[in-house]
Amino acid sequence: MLGSIHRLLFLASLAIGISAMASGFSGPTYTDLHDFGGIVRNGANASVKDGGLPETGITFDSAGNMYGTTVQGGLYGSGNIWSLTPTGKYTDLHDFGRKVKRSNGTMGLDGTQAGSVLVDKSGNLYGTTIFGGYYGGGILWKLSPKGVYTDLHDFANTAQTTTGLFVADGVSPIGLALDAKGNLYGTAIFGGLHGNGIAFKLAADGSYTDIHDFGGIMSYNGTTPLYDGMQPQGVVLDKSGNMFGVTVVGGVYGGPGGPQGIVWEITSKGDYLILHNFGGLVSGVGGGTTNDGGSMTGLVTFDKSGNLFGTTIGGGSAGLGAIWEISTNGAYSLIYEFSDSSKGNSPQTGVILDPNGNFYGTTFSGGLYGGGVLFELSSAGEYKDLHDFGGFSKIAGIKHPNPEDPTWLTFDKSGHIYGTTSQGGLHTGSTNDGGSIFVLK
């Protein structure tokens, strides 16, 4: 299980959008493309310590190059930004933790514990860090194709809301989305007016706005306060510019600090809506009622018709997690309940969909070796365990842990599935620790 705040709470990436055979049937082949934690080359072609513990997935540019981050290791011990070309060339693009030029023009410590990466049409990379920066509450950064690194915003100071009110800024940003006009949207897990996170916008002109403060009282049931969600986990934009996401805690069934959470939407006009409160009783996949999930992490995703999908870590008839849907008419339902740990349990990164309506995702535990699985849920509802993470292999007579604890998945242009694992691999146990990049095709 991941040990840092990224997997416990989220963070991204948005994913706006796998060398063993899948267990139980003849299927696609899993290939380990890179093991983190060794010695690699940086942009200046110098040998440096690689990063370790990648806790978010992969982003592709138009040429098929992959990008991502790690939260540990690297030149300064605080992780790195990396790239991997289609031919397999890996490069350490930036090492977090050094002195950089901040958004206020001064020099100071860089951010640490980076999240997912976005790439725009010009090849610029964008991302966030949970810690570091001028105020210690994380930063929003940019890395140009020429390697120029810029701190665009330092969190944990003050921020102006859409009504003009100045409030405490968010703390620990996680996950970003980019619209067609170059505006960046995201969430911060903590901070804001109620101390339970915010949704924010960094416009293309550099202006920063606090769009919504999570954790307030939305209404009352008699004298009982009904709370907003708390600790938001990244954002996804639809074609109309509406923002969607989930929170880890809060909501009607969670309240302050409760382990439930919500699905939320902020429309392009700025209206805030709660689409679902986790933690109640819902209709089970096989009929009857069952416990809804809670403690949402990961991102939501859409199908072609605009239906919204995601996963819960717990809940369902066996309490092992579920995949849920919110239809375009607002109806919430469970479409799959995890019930057998040997086939994976506790999905926490959401799902991705192929053009035929098949779902793919990961679990961070369960499976043949206990290190999680990569699964497929067909459009007809058939579940397959495509790959079991964990276990051990011998390389040159030395026993090494296989990659485990998979994170977010991404399709390439050919429909192959790429992702990272935060643990395991050839260099596990090194000072930089491990993790891997993989493909399933």
N, C-alpha and C positions, 0 to 999 in steps of 0.2 A: 504494500500500500504506500502511496506517496506520502512523504513526510512533511511537505511544505504546504503553505496556505493556498497555493494554486489548485491542487487537487482536492483539498478539503473544502474549498469554497467555490471555486469555479469550474478566473478567471475565467481562453479565446480564444481568438481567433480566429480569426473568425473564419471560422471555417466557412467560409461562406460557401463554402465547402469546408502480399504480405508475405530457410533454405529447407523446410520440412513440409511434407504433405499434410493437408488438413485431416484431422482425425475423423474416422468413422466412414469416410467415403473418398472416392477418387475425385479430387477437385483442384482448384487453383494452387499454384506453388508459391510458397513463402520464401522470400530472399532477404537476408540481412545485408543492407547496403553500407552501413557505417556503424562502428562501435565507438561511442564517446568515451573520453577519459584518457586517451593516449597522447602522443605528440603529433602535431599537425603543422601545416603551413598557414601563415597569415597573408594578408593582402600584399605585404612587402616581401613575400617568399621567404620569410624567416621562420625557423622552427620555434613553436610555442606550445605550451600546455593547452590541450583541448578543453572545451567545456564539458560538463557532465550534468546529469539529471535534466534532460529536456522534459518539460512538464506541459507543453502544448504541442499542437500538431504542426503541419507543414503548409506553406503557401507557395504556389507556383507563379512564375512570371510567364509572359507570352512565349518565351523561348524554351520553356520547360525546365528552367532552373528552379531548384527548391530552396526555400529559406525557412529559418526557424531560430529558436533561442535555447539557451540552457540557463540554469539558475546557480550553477556551481562550477568550480574550476576556471579555466582560462588564465590569462596572464596575471590577473589580480585576485583570483579566487571567487569572483562574483558572477561568473557565467559569461556567455558570449552571444553574438549574432553570427550565424553560420550560413554558408551556401553549399549546395551540392549540385553539380552540373549533370545533364543527362548521360555524360560519359563517365561519371563517377568521381570527378575532381572535387574534393572537399576543401573549403577555405574558411578560416576564422576571419570574419569581416570586422568585428569590433569586440573588444574585451571590456566588460562593465567593471566599474569600480575605480577608474582612474580619475584624474582631474580633467574636467571639460568646461566649455563655455556654456553657462547656464542661460535660461530664457531671460533673466534680468541683466545679462551682459557681464556678470562677474564670473570668475573662475572658481570652481568648487568640485566636490566629489560627484561623480556620475551616479545614476540610478543603479539599483541592484534588484535581483529577482525579477527578470523580464518575463513578460507574457508572450502572447501570440504576435505574429507579424502580418502586416498588410503590405501589398505592393500596388502602386498606382500605374497608370499607363506609361509614365515616363521612366519607370523603374526605380522610383524612390520607395524606400521601405519605411514603415511606421510601426511603432509599438509603444508599450508602456512598461514601467517597472513598478513593483509594489512598494519598494523602499528607496531611500536615497533622495538626491536633489537638495535644493536650497533649504527646504523646510522639513525634509526627512520623510515626507509622505508619498514619495514616488514622483515619476516624471512621465511626460509624453515626448518621445524622441523621433527623429527622422534621420535616415542614412541615405545619402544620395548615391547614384550609380558610380560616382567618382570616389566614394568613400568618405565624404564629408559628413560628420556626425553633428547633429544639432539638438539641443534640449529645447523643445517647443513650449513646454509648460511645466512648472513646478507646483505640485499639489500640496495641500494642507495650509494654505494661507487664507485668503478670503476670496469669494467669488460673487459675481452679480447674477441674480436670478432674472427670469424673463419679465418680472414685474418691476425690476430696477432695484430690488432690495439686496443689500450686501450681507451675505451670511458666511459661515465657515465653509471653506472649500472641501471637496471630497478628499479622502485619504485612501491610498492603495488602489490606484486605477487598475482595471482588469478588462481586457477585451476592447476592440475597436471595430467600427464599421465606417466605410468610406462611401459617400454618395457621388453622383456623376459630376457635381460642381466642385469637388475637392474638399468638401466639409467632412470633418471627422467627428464621429459620435462614439460615446463609450460610457462606462459606468465606473464608479469608485465604490469599493466595498464598504468603507466607513466614512465618517465625516458628514458634512452637510448640516442642515438646520436641526435635524433630530439625532445626528450621530450615527445613522444607520445606512449611510451611502447616498449617492446621487447619480443621476444621469446627466451627462454634459455634452456640449458641442464646442468644438474648436473649428471656427469658420476658416475658409481658405484665406481670408484676409488677416488671420491671426487672433481675432477676437474670441474670447472664451466666455461661455455662458453656462450657468447651472440651470438645467432644464427642469429637473424634478428632484425633490428631497424625499427619500424613502423613510418610512418608519413612523409617520404621523398617524393620528387618529382620523379614520375616514368617516366614521359615523358611530351611532350608538344603538345598541339593542336594549332598550330601556335605559338603565344606568351603566350597562356594560360597554366599554369602548371596543370598537372593532378596528383593528390596526391594519395599516398598509404593510406590504412586504418589506423585508429588511435584508441588507447585504446582497445587492444585485450582482449578477454574474455574467456581464457582457451583453452585447446587443447584436441584433440582426435587423437589417432594413429590408422591407418589401419593395416592390417596383414603384409604389406610390410614395415612398419615403417615410412610411410609418415604421416606428421602432418597436421591437419586441424583445422580451427577455424574461428571465425568472429570478427569483430570490431564494436564498438558502433558508431563511427563517421568516417569522412574522406571518401576517395574514390573519384571517378570522379564527383559524384553528391553532395558530401558533402564538399570536400575541407577542409581547416584548420578549425576545430571546427564545421563543418556542421553535421547535425543530420542523416546521412545516413549509411555509413559503407560498409563493403565488406565481402565476403567469401574468405579465403585464404588457400593456401597449401604450405608447405615446404617439398619437396621430401626427401627421405632418402639420396640422394646425395647432399642435401643442396640447391637445386634450389628453388627460391621463385616465386609463381604464384598467381595471382589474378583470382579467378574463377568466381566472379560476383561482380558487383558494384550495391548496392541498391540505390533506389531513382528515377529510370526512369519509363517509361511506359512499361508494360508487358502485355501478353495475360491473360485475366481473365478466371476464371474457367468456366463461362457460355458463353464464346466467347467475342469477342471485346477486347478492351484494357482497362487497369485499372492502378491505381497507384501502383507501387511496394512498398514494405515495407521499413523500415529503423530502425535505432537505435537498432541494433541487440544486444541482450544479450542471454546468455544460450549457450548450447553446440549443436554441430551437431551430427547426427547419421547416420549409414549406414544400408541398407538392405542386403540381402544375395547376391544380384547381384552387390553390390558396389555403388548403387545410394545413393546420399547424401541428407539428409533432415534436416530442421530446421524451426524455427518460426520467425515471425516479430511482434513487438509490435503494430505497426500501418500499414497503407497501406491496400490494397484490395479495393473493390468497396465501402464499408461502412467506410473505415478508421479505422477498429477495429482490424486489424491484419490478419495474414494469415499463412498457412503452405506451405512451398516451397520445391521443389526438384531440384537437379542438377543431371541429368542422367550421366551415364558413358561416353557418348559422349560429355558432357559439356553443354547440353541444359538445360536452366533454365525455370521453370514453377511454377505457383501457383497450388496447388492441393486442397486447401480449403481456403475460405475466410470467416472470422467471420463477420456476418451481423446482429446479434440479441443479444443485450447486456444481455437479460434475459437468454441466453444460454451460457454466458461467452464472454469476450472480452479481448484483449491485452495479448496474450500468450507471455511469456518472458523467458521460461526455456527450450525450445526445446521439442522434443517428444522422446518417446521410442517405439520400435516395438516388437510385439510378433512373434512367429515362423510362424504365418499365414498371416503376413503382415498388421496386424491391428495396428494403431497408438494410443498412449495414451499420454496425456499431461495435463497441468493445465493452467488456466488463473488467473491473480492476481486481476481481478475485474469482475463485472458482475455476472450473475446467479441470482437465486431467492432472495438471501439476500444481494447481492452486494459484497460478500467476495471472489469471484472467483469460479471456477468450476473445477472438474476433468472430462475430456472428453475422448471419444473414437471416432476415425474415422476409420471405417472398411476399409478393402482393396477394397471394392466396392464403397467407398465414402460416406457411411451413417454415419452421425454424431449423437452421443448420449451424453447427459449430464448425467454422472454417479453419480455425487454427487455435491450438492451446499454447499459451505462453508459460514460461517457467521451465523447471527441470534443469538438467545439466548435460553438457557435451564435453568430450575430450578432444582437445586440439594439441597436436604434437605430444600426446601422452599426458597432457595437463588438464585437469578437470576445471571447467569454467561454467558459471551459471548462464543459462540461456536468457535472452531478453524476457522481461516480464513487466507487469503494470503498464499496459498499453494506454495511450492517451487518445487524442482526436484523430479521425480519419479524414482523408481528402482524396477525391478522384483526380487523375490527370486527364488530358484530352482524349485518351484512348479508353477511359473507363477503368483503368487499373487503380487499385486501392493502395494509398501510401499512408504511413503514420510513423509515430515514434513510440518508444517505450522509455519509461523514466528510470527503470532499473535493469540490472542484468547486462549481459554482453561480455566481450573479451576483457575489458579493463575494469570490471567491477572490483571494488576493493582498493583501487588506486586512490591517490590523494584527490583526484578530480571526480572519482566515482564513475558510474557507468551510464547505461542507456543505449539506445540504438535507433537507427532509421531503417524502415523496412518497406517492402512492396509485396503485394499479393496479386499475382496475375497468372 
